[in-house]
Amino acid sequence: MATPSLNSADFKRLSRLGKKCALPAFILLALRQADAAAPFRLGLTVSRKVGNAVVRNRAKRRLRALVSLYEAPEKLVGWDIVLIARATARERDFALLRQDFGQGLEKTGVAP
């Protein structure tokens, strides 16, 4: 099942009000939705600093896979999450990305 995505206003709201966690490969922003039973929504930002279009698209695919393979998706219900890729996201080992994602969720209070 595809996760609903965020729109521009949601990105701005998350950057203003959300909890932020800086990790080696990405920055994670998280904010609880008004409806705690709503499916989690995901937003990805990959700027040109990461690389050309091919590299950026690969980074986005890796980040989407990271979220889809998260071992406890029920903990994400009711949250808006934005991942802002850093240049290291393109070559960082996927096992380390998964570890970073788990740490980021703990630090922002999504998955205590």
N, C-alpha and C positions, 0 to 999 in steps of 0.2 A: 504494500500500500504506500502511495506517495505521501510524503509529509507536506502539509500546507506551508506555503512560503510567506514571508513577510513583505509588506510594501514599504515604500519610502518613509511614510510617517511612523511606522513601527520601528524602523532602524533608528530614526531620530529619537524616539521615545526611549528605546533601549540604551542608546549612548548617553542620554541625559539621566535616566533613572535606574538603569540596570546595574547589577553587580559585575565588576570587571576583574578578570584574572589574566595576567600576561604570562604566557608560556613560550618556550623556545620556538615553536613552529607556528603558533597562532595566538590571537587574543580572543578570549571567550567572554561574551557578554550574556548575562542571563537575567530575566525578569519574570516574576510570577504573573500569570494572566489573571484577569478578574474572575473568570470561571475556572475553578481548580480542576474540573473534570474535562476541560477542553483538550483536544489533542495538541501535543507540543508542535510549535512552529519553528522552522529553521531558516536562517538567513546566512548567506555566504558573501563575503567581500574578498575579492582577490584583485589587488591593484596592479598596475603596469610595472611597479617596482619588483614584483615577483618574477616577471619575464614576459615573453611574447605571448600571443594568444594561445598557442599550443601548450605552452608551459602552464599558463593560467588555467586552462580547461582541465589539464591533468591534475593540478592542485585541487580544483573544485571537485573532481571525481574522487580523489583520495579523501577529502574531507567528508563528502557525502557517504562514502563507504565506511568511514570511521564512525559516523553517527548511526548508520544502519546496523553495524556490527556490535553496537554497545550492548553489553550483557544484561542490563536491567532497564529495558525501555519503559517499564511502568513508572520508573522514577522521573521520567521526563514529562509525563502527562501534566498539563496545566502550566507549562513553561514556554517562554519565547527565548530562543537561543540564537545568537549570532556568532559566527566564527570569522575572524578577520585574519587572513593568511599572511604569514611573513615569508620572506625569501627562503628561509630554511625549510619550509613546508614541502618544497619540491623534491628534496633529496633525503629528508629525515626518514629513518627506518620506520616502517608502519607499526611495529610493536611499540616503539617509543611514542609514536603519535597516539596510540591507544592509551598508553600509560599517562601521557600528558592530558588527554581528554578526561580521563577519570579523575585526575588531580584537580583539573579546572572545575569539574562539576562539584567536587567536595568543597573547594575553596569558595565557590559562589553560593553554596548552600542548596544546590539542586539535588545532590545525592549525598546526604550526610553519612 
